[in-house]
């Protein structure tokens, strides 16, 4: 037998198909780092084929578990099952209506063939998925099962469990299983948490705005250099309230850029304020460099994209309103 083929055969993992979260967690608890949760497996296969992660001895296939796929509305929030396909999420009209940045983020992920296999849960627990900035600005919570109970954890808190650059094979710590993603509905005159995430009350906005950007080396089917999402409200006097900014890209763990948000919170998106925002993004955003794009390039790109996006979505809208009424 050819040496390479023999090596491949020896690396074939054993596949387990639990029928419940309890059984899946028990298997993971038993195997530890030798066992990996898997559903679509699109990212994991890429890592194994490139040598970025070792092929595990055991695959815990989650696809037979019922009740953790699909999209539904509940009191105050939308629930997305972790096994919901990216393709299904992109086509869902309720998500497009209430959480359009997530629809746009999912649209930018890979090719249709990948979106027909990949799941939103896999994208989220990768710690560097392109959909995460949108989930961050919407204040998403992760329903995590730990073997005894299910706990809702803000995705922003879950992402702080580690550095800016995650190991390529990171999964939920230590054996937790993601069951659902919960997105709170925005309330009139308020954000999901009663403020913009900075302790500033959000008055009734004259306009709400938001944008998602994925910057790559080509137009489509490309690894991200930067992913960024912005969301907020524009009051009648042109001041921004409830501003949320999140950025990631490549293997960078996406984060809320709260210091940059504070720079523009309660201010009009005028040149001096946007220049200060630009500098704040440069200071707070800590991307991971690689052979595809170094850290400085990613940082400058993020600052440019975020500042330009806020001018276009908030500043530009203010100019249009003034022109139309005077």
C-alpha positions in Angstrom: 0.0 0.0 0.0 1.2 3.5 -0.9 2.6 5.3 2.2 0.4 8.3 1.7 -2.8 6.2 1.3 -1.9 4.1 4.4 -1.5 7.3 6.4 -4.9 8.5 5.2 -6.6 5.2 6.2 -5.0 5.3 9.6 -6.4 8.9 10.1 -10.1 7.9 9.4 -12.0 8.9 12.6 -14.8 6.9 14.1 -18.2 8.6 13.6 -20.8 8.8 16.3 -24.4 9.9 15.8 -26.0 10.9 19.1 -29.8 11.4 19.1 -29.9 14.0 21.9 -27.8 16.9 23.3 -27.3 14.8 26.5 -25.8 11.9 24.5 -23.6 14.3 22.4 -22.3 16.0 25.5 -21.6 12.6 27.1 -19.5 11.5 24.1 -17.6 14.7 24.1 -17.0 14.5 27.8 -15.7 10.9 27.3 -13.4 11.7 24.4 -12.2 15.1 25.4 -9.8 16.7 22.8 -9.9 13.4 20.8 -13.6 14.1 19.9 -15.0 16.9 17.8 -18.6 18.0 17.3 -19.4 18.2 13.6 -22.4 19.0 11.4 -21.7 20.5 8.0 -18.0 20.2 8.6 -17.1 22.6 5.8 -14.6 24.6 7.9 -13.2 21.5 9.7 -12.5 19.7 6.4 -10.6 22.8 5.2 -8.5 22.8 8.3 -7.7 19.1 8.1 -6.8 19.2 4.4 -4.5 22.2 4.9 -2.8 20.7 8.0 -4.0 23.6 10.2 -5.7 21.1 12.5 -5.2 17.4 13.2 -7.9 14.9 12.2 -9.5 13.8 15.5 -10.0 10.1 16.5 -13.8 10.7 17.0 -16.4 12.8 15.1 -19.6 13.5 17.0 -22.1 14.1 14.2 -24.9 16.3 15.5 -27.2 16.0 12.5 -29.4 13.4 14.1 -30.3 15.6 17.0 -33.9 17.0 16.7 -35.0 20.4 17.7 -31.8 22.4 17.1 -32.4 23.6 13.6 -34.9 26.0 12.1 -36.0 29.6 12.8 -38.8 30.7 15.1 -40.0 33.8 16.9 -40.6 33.9 20.7 -41.4 36.7 23.1 -38.8 39.4 22.6 -36.4 37.5 20.4 -35.8 35.3 17.3 -34.4 31.8 17.9 -32.1 30.2 15.3 -31.2 26.5 15.8 -27.5 25.9 15.7 -27.9 23.3 12.9 -29.8 25.8 10.7 -28.1 25.8 7.3 -26.5 29.1 6.1 -28.5 28.8 2.9 -31.8 28.5 4.8 -30.9 31.5 7.0 -30.1 33.6 4.0 -33.5 33.0 2.5 -35.6 33.5 5.6 -37.8 36.6 5.3 -38.1 37.2 9.0 -34.4 37.4 9.5 -34.1 39.7 6.5 -36.8 41.9 8.0 -35.6 42.2 11.5 -31.8 41.3 11.2 -30.8 42.3 7.7 -27.1 42.5 8.6 -27.1 38.8 9.4 -28.7 38.1 6.0 -26.0 40.1 4.3 -23.2 38.5 6.4 -24.4 35.0 5.5 -24.7 35.9 1.8 -21.0 36.7 1.8 -19.9 33.4 3.2 -18.2 31.1 0.6 -20.1 29.7 -2.3 -23.7 28.3 -2.5 -22.5 24.8 -2.3 -20.8 25.5 1.1 -23.8 27.4 2.4 -26.0 24.4 1.6 -23.8 22.3 4.0 -22.5 24.8 6.6 -24.5 25.8 9.6 -24.8 29.0 11.5 -23.7 27.2 14.7 -20.5 26.1 13.1 -19.8 29.6 11.9 -20.3 31.0 15.4 -18.3 28.5 17.4 -15.4 28.7 15.0 -14.7 32.0 16.9 -13.7 33.7 13.6 -16.8 33.2 11.4 -17.8 36.0 9.0 -21.3 36.1 10.5 -20.1 36.9 14.0 -19.8 40.8 13.7 -23.5 40.9 12.7 -24.4 38.7 15.7 -22.3 41.0 18.0 -24.1 44.2 16.9 -27.4 42.6 17.4 -26.6 41.5 20.9 -26.9 37.7 20.2 -26.9 35.2 23.0 -25.7 31.6 22.7 -27.8 28.8 24.3 -25.0 26.5 25.5 -25.6 23.1 27.0 -23.1 21.8 29.6 -24.4 18.4 30.4 -26.8 19.5 33.1 -28.5 22.7 32.0 -28.7 25.2 29.1 -27.4 28.7 29.8 -27.8 31.8 27.6 -24.4 33.5 27.2 -24.0 36.8 25.3 -21.8 36.0 22.3 -19.6 39.0 23.3 -18.8 37.3 26.6 -18.2 33.9 25.1 -15.7 35.3 22.6 -13.6 36.8 25.4 -12.6 33.3 26.5 -9.3 33.4 24.6 -7.1 35.8 22.7 -7.5 37.7 19.4 -6.3 34.7 17.4 -7.9 31.4 18.3 -6.4 28.0 17.8 -7.7 26.6 14.5 -9.5 23.7 16.3 -11.1 25.7 19.1 -14.6 24.6 20.0 -16.9 25.6 22.8 -15.1 25.4 26.2 -14.7 22.9 27.7 -17.3 20.5 26.3 -20.2 22.8 25.9 -22.6 22.3 23.0 -24.3 25.2 21.2 -28.0 24.5 20.7 -29.5 27.9 19.6 -28.7 31.5 18.8 -31.1 34.1 20.2 -31.4 37.5 18.6 -33.4 40.1 20.7 -35.8 42.2 18.7 -35.1 46.0 18.8 -37.7 47.9 20.7 -39.1 51.3 19.6 -37.0 54.1 20.9 -34.6 51.6 22.5 -32.1 48.9 21.7 -32.3 45.3 22.8 -30.6 46.1 26.1 -32.2 49.5 26.9 -29.2 51.5 25.6 -26.6 51.4 22.9 -24.4 49.1 24.8 -22.4 52.1 26.2 -24.7 53.2 28.9 -26.3 55.9 26.7 -30.1 55.9 26.5 -31.3 55.6 22.9 -34.0 58.2 22.1 -36.6 57.6 19.5 -34.5 57.7 16.3 -35.7 59.5 13.2 -33.8 56.8 11.3 -32.1 53.5 12.0 -29.1 52.5 10.0 -26.9 49.5 9.7 -24.3 48.0 7.3 -22.2 44.9 7.0 -19.0 44.7 4.9 -16.7 41.8 4.0 -13.5 42.9 2.4 -11.5 40.4 0.5 -8.9 40.2 -2.3 -11.6 39.5 -4.9 -15.4 40.1 -5.1 -16.7 36.7 -4.0 -15.7 33.3 -2.7 -12.7 34.7 -0.9 -11.3 34.6 2.7 -12.0 37.8 4.5 -9.4 40.5 5.1 -11.9 42.4 7.3 -15.5 41.8 8.3 -17.3 44.7 9.9 -20.8 45.5 11.1 -22.3 48.8 12.3 -25.7 49.6 13.6 -27.3 52.5 15.4 -30.0 55.2 15.4 -29.9 58.8 14.0 -31.9 61.3 16.0 -33.8 64.2 14.4 -30.9 66.5 15.3 -28.5 64.3 13.4 -26.8 62.8 16.4 -25.9 59.1 16.6 -27.3 57.0 19.4 -27.1 53.4 20.3 -24.0 52.9 18.0 -22.6 49.4 17.8 -19.5 48.5 15.9 -17.9 45.0 15.5 -15.0 43.9 13.4 -13.2 40.6 12.6 -11.6 39.1 9.5 -9.4 36.1 8.7 -8.6 34.3 11.9 -9.2 37.4 14.1 -11.8 36.8 16.8 -14.4 39.5 16.2 -15.0 42.0 18.9 -17.3 44.9 19.7 -15.2 48.1 19.3 -16.7 49.8 22.4 -14.1 52.5 22.6 -14.6 53.5 19.0 -18.4 53.5 19.6 -18.0 55.9 22.5 -16.1 58.4 20.3 -19.1 58.9 18.1 -22.0 58.2 20.5 -24.2 61.3 20.9 -22.4 63.2 18.2 -23.1 64.1 14.6 -21.0 62.1 12.0 -19.1 65.2 10.9 -15.5 65.1 9.6 -13.7 65.8 12.9 -15.8 63.1 14.7 -15.2 60.6 12.0 -11.5 61.3 12.1 -11.5 60.6 15.8 -13.5 57.4 15.2 -10.9 56.3 12.6 -8.1 56.7 15.1 -10.1 54.9 17.8 -10.6 51.9 15.4 -6.9 51.8 14.7 -6.1 51.8 18.4 -8.7 49.2 19.5 -8.9 46.7 16.6 -6.3 44.0 17.1 -6.3 41.8 14.0 -4.2 38.7 13.4 -1.8 38.9 10.5 -1.0 36.0 8.2 0.4 35.3 4.7 -2.8 36.6 3.2 -2.7 40.1 4.8 -0.6 41.4 7.6 -2.1 43.0 10.8 -1.4 46.6 9.8 -3.1 46.2 6.5 -6.2 44.7 8.2 -6.2 47.4 10.8 -6.1 50.3 8.2 -8.7 48.6 6.1 -11.1 48.2 9.0 -10.7 51.9 10.0 -11.4 53.0 6.5 -14.4 50.7 6.0 -16.0 51.6 9.3 -15.5 55.4 9.0 -16.7 55.4 5.4 -19.7 53.2 6.3 -20.8 55.6 9.1 -20.5 58.6 6.8 -22.5 56.9 4.1 -25.2 55.4 6.4 -25.5 58.2 8.9 -23.8 61.4 7.6 -24.9 60.9 4.0 -28.5 60.3 5.2 -28.4 63.5 7.2 -27.2 65.5 4.1 -30.0 64.0 2.0 -32.7 64.9 4.5 -31.5 68.5 4.8 -31.4 68.8 1.0 -34.9 67.4 0.6 -36.5 69.7 3.2 -34.8 73.0 2.4 
